[in-house]
Amino acid sequence: MLKIGQKIPEFETNLDNGELFRTSEFKGKKNIVVYFYPKDFTRG
């Protein structure tokens, strides 16, 4: 579990537009905010 202010592990994922997102491309350059939300139409 990540805590506020903790550095995120390196990972890559596909964005909605199919582009590949890599956290390593931003290391030391920008701040990244990771936000997760419940799947649409679910309780939560």
C-alpha positions as CSV (number, residue, x, y, z in Angstrom):
1,M,0.0,0.0,0.0
2,L,1.3,3.4,-0.9
3,K,1.3,6.2,1.6
4,I,1.1,10.0,1.0
5,G,4.6,11.2,-0.1
6,Q,5.9,7.8,-0.7
7,K,7.8,7.2,-4.0
8,I,5.9,4.9,-6.4
9,P,7.5,1.8,-7.8
10,E,8.4,1.9,-11.5
11,F,5.7,0.5,-13.8
12,E,4.3,0.9,-17.3
13,T,0.7,0.8,-18.5
14,N,-1.3,1.6,-21.6
15,L,-3.3,4.8,-21.6
16,D,-6.8,5.1,-23.0
17,N,-5.4,6.3,-26.3
18,G,-3.1,3.2,-26.5
19,E,0.1,5.2,-25.7
20,L,2.5,3.5,-23.3
21,F,3.0,5.3,-20.0
22,R,6.3,4.7,-18.1
23,T,7.0,6.2,-14.7
24,S,10.7,5.9,-15.4
25,E,10.3,8.6,-18.1
26,F,9.4,11.2,-15.4
27,K,11.9,10.1,-12.7
28,G,13.6,13.3,-11.4
29,K,11.7,15.5,-13.9
30,K,8.1,15.9,-12.6
31,N,5.8,15.0,-9.8
32,I,3.3,12.3,-10.5
33,V,0.0,11.9,-8.8
34,V,-1.5,8.4,-8.9
35,Y,-5.2,8.2,-8.4
36,F,-7.4,5.1,-8.4
37,Y,-11.2,5.0,-8.2
38,P,-13.8,2.3,-8.1
39,K,-14.9,0.8,-11.4
40,D,-18.0,2.6,-12.9
41,F,-21.3,1.4,-11.7
42,T,-20.0,-0.2,-8.5
43,R,-20.6,0.6,-4.9
44,G,-17.8,2.5,-3.3
